[in-house]
Amino acid sequence: MARLTVEERAALAFMALKSQDRDDATMTAEAALCAGAGQPQAPFFGFMDQAAFWADMADPEELEAYCLASFNAMPRGRQAAFLDHVQGRQAA
């Protein structure tokens, strides 16, 4: 961005996509344009490590959706324990 104009960057992106076959160009454009982290992946080391890694890349809408769905899927006792935990913390 420091060296190319908007038009030059657009032309470069266009030519890079045109140099690929249609499927690869589509996947590349979608990866560049689709925001967010996608669904969480299976943990490599542990659930909390993977969750923190995913949350660092996720959009606010993704965070809220997965948080609410996860909370709703918890048994009532775990929901209460979770609420006790988060209500005892200051918002970041």
NUBAGU-897132 format. One record per atom (N, C-alpha, C, O): residue number from 0; y, z, x. Coordinates in steps of 0.1 Angstrom, whole numbers, always signed. Example, Ala and Ser with C-alpha at 12.3 -4.5 7.8 and 13.67 -1.06 7.14 Angstrom:
# NUBAGU-897132
0  -57  +78  +132
0  -45  +78  +123
0  -33  +78  +132
0  -33  +85  +142
1  -22  +71  +128
1  -11  +71  +137
1  +0  +79  +129
1  +11  +80  +134
END
This chain:
# NUBAGU-897132
0  -12  +0  +8
0  +0  +0  +0
0  +13  +0  +9
0  +23  -5  +4
1  +11  +5  +21
1  +23  +6  +29
1  +27  -7  +35
1  +39  -9  +39
2  +18  -17  +36
2  +21  -29  +42
2  +21  -41  +33
2  +26  -52  +36
3  +14  -40  +21
3  +13  -52  +12
3  +21  -49  +0
3  +23  -38  -5
4  +27  -60  -6
4  +34  -59  -19
4  +24  -58  -30
4  +12  -60  -28
5  +29  -55  -42
5  +20  -54  -54
5  +13  -67  -56
5  +1  -67  -59
6  +20  -78  -55
6  +14  -91  -57
6  +4  -94  -46
6  -7  -100  -49
7  +6  -91  -34
7  -4  -93  -23
7  -16  -85  -25
7  -27  -90  -23
8  -15  -72  -30
8  -26  -64  -32
8  -34  -69  -44
8  -47  -69  -44
9  -27  -74  -54
9  -34  -80  -66
9  -42  -92  -62
9  -53  -94  -66
10  -36  -101  -54
10  -43  -113  -49
10  -55  -109  -41
10  -65  -116  -42
11  -54  -99  -32
11  -65  -95  -24
11  -76  -90  -33
11  -88  -93  -30
12  -73  -82  -43
12  -83  -76  -52
12  -90  -88  -59
12  -102  -88  -61
13  -82  -97  -64
13  -87  -108  -72
13  -97  -116  -63
13  -108  -120  -68
14  -93  -120  -51
14  -101  -128  -42
14  -114  -120  -38
14  -125  -126  -37
15  -113  -107  -36
15  -125  -99  -33
15  -135  -99  -44
15  -147  -101  -42
16  -130  -98  -57
16  -139  -99  -68
16  -144  -113  -70
16  -156  -114  -73
17  -136  -123  -68
17  -141  -137  -69
17  -152  -140  -59
17  -160  -149  -61
18  -152  -133  -48
18  -161  -136  -37
18  -175  -131  -40
18  -185  -134  -33
19  -176  -122  -50
19  -189  -116  -54
19  -195  -123  -66
19  -188  -130  -73
20  -208  -122  -67
20  -214  -127  -80
20  -209  -119  -92
20  -204  -108  -90
21  -211  -125  -103
21  -205  -119  -115
21  -210  -104  -117
21  -201  -96  -121
22  -222  -101  -116
22  -227  -87  -118
22  -221  -77  -108
22  -216  -67  -112
23  -221  -81  -95
23  -215  -73  -85
23  -200  -71  -87
23  -194  -60  -85
24  -193  -82  -91
24  -179  -81  -93
24  -176  -72  -105
24  -166  -64  -105
25  -184  -73  -116
25  -182  -64  -128
25  -184  -50  -124
25  -176  -41  -128
26  -195  -47  -116
26  -198  -33  -112
26  -186  -28  -103
26  -182  -16  -105
27  -181  -36  -95
27  -170  -32  -86
27  -158  -29  -94
27  -151  -19  -92
28  -154  -38  -103
28  -142  -36  -111
28  -143  -23  -120
28  -134  -16  -121
29  -155  -22  -126
29  -157  -10  -134
29  -156  +3  -126
29  -150  +13  -130
30  -162  +3  -114
30  -161  +15  -105
30  -146  +18  -101
30  -142  +30  -100
31  -138  +7  -99
31  -124  +9  -95
31  -116  +14  -107
31  -106  +21  -106
32  -119  +9  -119
32  -110  +11  -131
32  -114  +22  -139
32  -106  +29  -146
33  -127  +25  -140
33  -132  +36  -148
33  -130  +49  -141
33  -135  +52  -131
34  -122  +57  -148
34  -118  +70  -142
34  -129  +80  -144
34  -138  +78  -152
35  -129  +91  -136
35  -138  +101  -139
35  -150  +101  -129
35  -152  +92  -121
36  -158  +111  -131
36  -170  +113  -122
36  -183  +109  -129
36  -193  +108  -122
37  -182  +105  -141
37  -195  +102  -148
37  -203  +114  -151
37  -198  +126  -149
38  -215  +113  -154
38  -223  +124  -157
38  -227  +132  -144
38  -229  +126  -134
39  -229  +145  -146
39  -233  +153  -134
39  -247  +148  -129
39  -256  +144  -137
40  -249  +148  -116
40  -262  +144  -111
40  -271  +156  -109
40  -267  +167  -110
41  -284  +153  -106
41  -293  +164  -103
41  -289  +172  -91
41  -284  +165  -81
42  -291  +185  -91
42  -286  +192  -79
42  -294  +190  -67
42  -306  +188  -67
43  -287  +189  -55
43  -294  +188  -42
43  -297  +201  -36
43  -308  +204  -32
44  -287  +210  -36
44  -289  +224  -31
44  -291  +234  -42
44  -300  +242  -42
45  -282  +233  -52
45  -283  +243  -63
45  -274  +238  -74
45  -265  +230  -72
46  -276  +244  -86
46  -268  +240  -97
46  -253  +243  -95
46  -245  +234  -99
47  -249  +254  -90
47  -235  +257  -89
47  -229  +248  -78
47  -217  +244  -81
48  -235  +245  -67
48  -230  +236  -57
48  -227  +222  -63
48  -216  +217  -62
49  -237  +217  -71
49  -236  +204  -77
49  -225  +204  -87
49  -217  +195  -89
50  -224  +215  -95
50  -214  +216  -106
50  -200  +216  -100
50  -191  +209  -105
51  -198  +223  -89
51  -185  +224  -83
51  -181  +211  -77
51  -170  +206  -78
52  -191  +204  -71
52  -189  +191  -65
52  -185  +181  -76
52  -175  +173  -74
53  -192  +181  -87
53  -189  +172  -98
53  -175  +175  -104
53  -167  +166  -106
54  -172  +188  -106
54  -160  +192  -112
54  -148  +188  -104
54  -137  +185  -109
55  -149  +187  -91
55  -138  +183  -82
55  -134  +169  -84
55  -123  +165  -82
56  -144  +160  -89
56  -141  +146  -91
56  -138  +143  -106
56  -133  +132  -109
57  -142  +152  -115
57  -141  +149  -129
57  -126  +149  -134
57  -118  +156  -129
58  -124  +141  -144
58  -111  +140  -151
58  -111  +153  -161
58  -121  +158  -164
59  -99  +157  -164
59  -97  +168  -174
59  -105  +166  -187
59  -111  +176  -192
60  -106  +154  -192
60  -113  +151  -204
60  -128  +154  -202
60  -135  +159  -211
61  -133  +149  -191
61  -147  +151  -188
61  -150  +166  -186
61  -160  +171  -192
62  -142  +173  -179
62  -144  +188  -177
62  -145  +195  -191
62  -153  +203  -193
63  -135  +192  -200
63  -135  +198  -213
63  -147  +195  -221
63  -153  +203  -227
64  -151  +182  -221
64  -163  +178  -229
64  -175  +184  -224
64  -183  +190  -232
65  -178  +184  -211
65  -190  +190  -206
65  -190  +206  -207
65  -200  +212  -210
66  -178  +212  -206
66  -177  +226  -207
66  -180  +230  -221
66  -188  +239  -224
67  -174  +223  -231
67  -177  +227  -245
67  -191  +224  -249
67  -197  +233  -256
68  -197  +213  -245
68  -211  +210  -248
68  -220  +220  -242
68  -230  +224  -248
69  -217  +224  -229
69  -226  +234  -222
69  -225  +247  -229
69  -235  +254  -231
70  -213  +251  -233
70  -211  +264  -240
70  -218  +264  -253
70  -225  +274  -256
71  -217  +253  -261
71  -223  +253  -274
71  -238  +253  -273
71  -245  +257  -282
72  -244  +248  -261
72  -258  +248  -260
72  -264  +261  -255
72  -276  +263  -255
73  -255  +270  -251
73  -260  +283  -246
73  -265  +292  -258
73  -259  +291  -269
74  -275  +301  -255
74  -278  +311  -265
74  -266  +320  -267
74  -258  +322  -259
75  -265  +326  -279
75  -254  +335  -282
75  -251  +346  -272
75  -240  +348  -268
76  -262  +352  -266
76  -260  +362  -256
76  -253  +357  -244
76  -245  +363  -238
77  -257  +345  -240
77  -251  +339  -228
77  -237  +334  -231
77  -228  +335  -222
78  -234  +330  -243
78  -220  +327  -247
78  -211  +339  -245
78  -200  +338  -240
79  -216  +350  -250
79  -209  +363  -250
79  -206  +367  -235
79  -195  +371  -231
80  -217  +366  -227
80  -215  +369  -213
80  -205  +360  -206
80  -197  +364  -197
81  -206  +347  -209
81  -197  +337  -203
81  -182  +340  -207
81  -173  +340  -199
82  -180  +343  -220
82  -167  +347  -225
82  -162  +359  -218
82  -150  +360  -214
83  -170  +369  -216
83  -166  +381  -209
83  -162  +378  -195
83  -152  +383  -190
84  -169  +369  -188
84  -166  +365  -175
84  -153  +357  -174
84  -144  +361  -166
85  -151  +347  -182
85  -139  +339  -181
85  -126  +347  -186
85  -115  +344  -182
86  -128  +356  -196
86  -117  +363  -201
86  -112  +373  -191
86  -101  +378  -192
87  -120  +377  -182
87  -116  +387  -171
87  -109  +380  -160
87  -104  +387  -151
88  -108  +367  -160
88  -101  +359  -149
88  -88  +354  -153
88  -86  +352  -165
89  -79  +353  -144
89  -66  +346  -147
89  -68  +331  -147
89  -76  +326  -139
90  -62  +324  -155
90  -63  +309  -155
90  -57  +304  -142
90  -47  +308  -137
91  -64  +293  -137
91  -60  +287  -125
91  -47  +279  -126
91  -43  +273  -117
END
